Amino acid sequence: MNRKNTVAIVLAAAAVCIGLNAQAQDAAAGKAVFAQCASCHTTDGSPLVGPSLQGIAGRASGSFGGFRYSRALKSANITWDDAHLDAFIANPQTVVPGNVMPFSGIADAKQRTNLIAYLKTLK
């Protein structure tokens, strides 16, 4: 199976999961899940080890100003919608092979759904 097929399958599965859990999103619970991200990412527009996640929903991958992205993320050509966020949070290396984020992902679909609900509040 090639990379495009793998990504398509992951995104399709994520879309199904998000569709099933759309009513169950809990941004407050997602803020608690974000604690796993806070050592590298801020929510206020200032980068740390990773880029700020302020305004991540709808943003193009590798586009946050003032942060030096890996070649993989700069060329990924992803818009961070629910399906892409879910797939990336589940397994960053599967969605963007070669990215340098040292994070293995969050396996729990409910935690990911809640985290995405929280990220969408960061305008």
Buried (B, 14 or more C-beta within 10 A) or exposed (E): EEEEEEBEEBBEBBBEBBEEBEEEBBBEBBBEBBEBBEEBBBBEBEBEEBBBBBBBBEBEBBBBEEBEBBEBBBEBEBBBBBBBBBBBBBBBBBBBEEBEBEBEBBEEBBBBBBBBBBBBEBE
